Amino acid sequence: MHCIHSHRTIILFLFTLFSQTAFTQPKDTLYFINDSKVIGELNKITLGYVEFDGDDMGIIKIKNNKISALIAQSHYYRVETTDRMQHQGYLLRGSIPGSVTIRGANGDVDVDLESITSLAKYSQ
């Protein structure tokens, strides 16, 4: 009887462990030019500013020229730029500071943060 109880406990523990990992949403990360970072969720980008919901900080609005990198994989995004281009994908660290790489179904595209006019989240 003790052996059956131990097996149930182990199975329950493993189920809890795997279910938490499977349903944990990735966090976004915002890197500043002074090498500090904020972890949380990207809310929006408008021309010149990034709005970010930092864990335990609330919503902050940052000028693009203060940001060195941005990684946002918690959602799939539609990004519009000043040259009227539209891109869809996840946002990864760009090839140069102040840029992002948009990874979508059609490959990777590097975009300067300064050239992003709007960003929208796609539903998942």
BELZI-V370863 format. One record per residue. RES is the residue in three letters. NEAR is the number of other ideal C-beta (glycine too) atoms within 12 Angstrom. Layout:
res=RES near=NEAR
res=RES near=NEAR
//
This chain:
res=MET near=7
res=HIS near=8
res=CYS near=9
res=ILE near=10
res=HIS near=11
res=SER near=12
res=HIS near=13
res=ARG near=14
res=THR near=14
res=ILE near=14
res=ILE near=14
res=LEU near=14
res=PHE near=14
res=LEU near=14
res=PHE near=14
res=THR near=14
res=LEU near=14
res=PHE near=13
res=SER near=12
res=GLN near=12
res=THR near=12
res=ALA near=10
res=PHE near=10
res=THR near=11
res=GLN near=15
res=PRO near=21
res=LYS near=21
res=ASP near=36
res=THR near=28
res=LEU near=37
res=TYR near=29
res=PHE near=24
res=ILE near=18
res=ASN near=12
res=ASP near=11
res=SER near=17
res=LYS near=24
res=VAL near=31
res=ILE near=22
res=GLY near=28
res=GLU near=30
res=LEU near=39
res=ASN near=26
res=LYS near=27
res=ILE near=38
res=THR near=22
res=LEU near=19
res=GLY near=21
res=TYR near=25
res=VAL near=40
res=GLU near=28
res=PHE near=37
res=ASP near=24
res=GLY near=25
res=ASP near=17
res=ASP near=9
res=MET near=17
res=GLY near=14
res=ILE near=18
res=ILE near=23
res=LYS near=21
res=ILE near=33
res=LYS near=20
res=ASN near=33
res=ASN near=16
res=LYS near=26
res=ILE near=40
res=SER near=26
res=ALA near=30
res=LEU near=43
res=ILE near=29
res=ALA near=43
res=GLN near=25
res=SER near=25
res=HIS near=25
res=TYR near=24
res=TYR near=35
res=ARG near=25
res=VAL near=40
res=GLU near=23
res=THR near=25
res=THR near=17
res=ASP near=14
res=ARG near=11
res=MET near=17
res=GLN near=21
res=HIS near=32
res=GLN near=23
res=GLY near=27
res=TYR near=31
res=LEU near=41
res=LEU near=26
res=ARG near=28
res=GLY near=29
res=SER near=16
res=ILE near=15
res=PRO near=23
res=GLY near=26
res=SER near=27
res=VAL near=43
res=THR near=27
res=ILE near=39
res=ARG near=25
res=GLY near=21
res=ALA near=13
res=ASN near=11
res=GLY near=12
res=ASP near=20
res=VAL near=28
res=ASP near=25
res=VAL near=35
res=ASP near=28
res=LEU near=41
res=GLU near=25
res=SER near=27
res=ILE near=39
res=THR near=26
res=SER near=24
res=LEU near=38
res=ALA near=21
res=LYS near=23
res=TYR near=16
res=SER near=8
res=GLN near=11
//
